[in-house]
Amino acid sequence: MRFLHAMIRVKDENKAIRFYKDLLGLEKGKRIRLEDCYLQYMIDKNTNTQIEFTINDETPKDGYSNGNAFGHFAFECDNLDEIDKKLKQMGYEWEIEPFYMEEVKTRIAFISDPDNNSIELIEKK
């Protein structure tokens, strides 16, 4: 058995694709039309793990909320300073700025995607 994907609902498909593709480096995969929504797969080519966007035909005006069960997605990156530059160029801000976490001996930081899903970035060292 292996993990394939996680699904999130997105309010604005283009904003979500820009965030996950242009900032985090995922690639667009297949796009499927279902009866009441589209599914857009975003693929991490290093691991072949995917995030499935569900774009419902009827989306709440204020978007979606995750309640208190979901925490975050975690991505490994080579250099948080480079991510910081890209983040600012794209008009995003840190949820929690990069800091050194002694317990894991590396730097981490948090950002939010356009639908307010939390993303942890872990600097590879």
FENRA-V834876 format. One record per backbone hydrogen bond with DSSP energy under -1.0 kcal/mol. CO is the residue of the C=O (numbers start at 1). NH is the residue of the N-H. E is the energy in kcal/mol with one decimal. If there is no record, write none. Layout:
CO NH E
CO NH E
//
This chain:
4 50 -2.3
6 52 -3.3
8 54 -2.4
12 16 -2.2
13 17 -2.7
14 18 -2.4
15 19 -2.2
16 20 -2.6
17 21 -2.9
18 22 -1.5
19 23 -1.2
19 24 -1.5
20 26 -2.7
27 43 -3.5
30 41 -2.4
32 39 -2.8
36 57 -2.8
37 34 -3.2
38 55 -2.8
39 32 -2.7
40 53 -3.3
41 29 -3.7
42 51 -2.4
43 27 -2.8
44 48 -3.1
49 44 -2.9
50 6 -1.6
51 42 -2.6
52 8 -2.6
53 40 -2.1
54 10 -2.1
55 38 -2.0
60 63 -2.2
73 120 -3.6
75 122 -2.8
77 124 -4.0
79 83 -1.7
80 84 -2.3
81 85 -1.6
82 86 -2.1
83 87 -3.2
84 88 -2.2
85 89 -2.3
86 90 -2.0
87 92 -2.6
96 110 -2.5
99 108 -2.5
101 104 -1.2
101 105 -1.0
101 106 -1.3
106 101 -3.2
107 123 -2.7
108 99 -2.4
109 121 -3.0
110 95 -2.9
110 96 -2.1
111 119 -3.2
113 116 -2.4
117 113 -2.4
118 73 -2.1
119 111 -2.3
120 75 -3.0
121 109 -1.7
122 77 -2.8
//
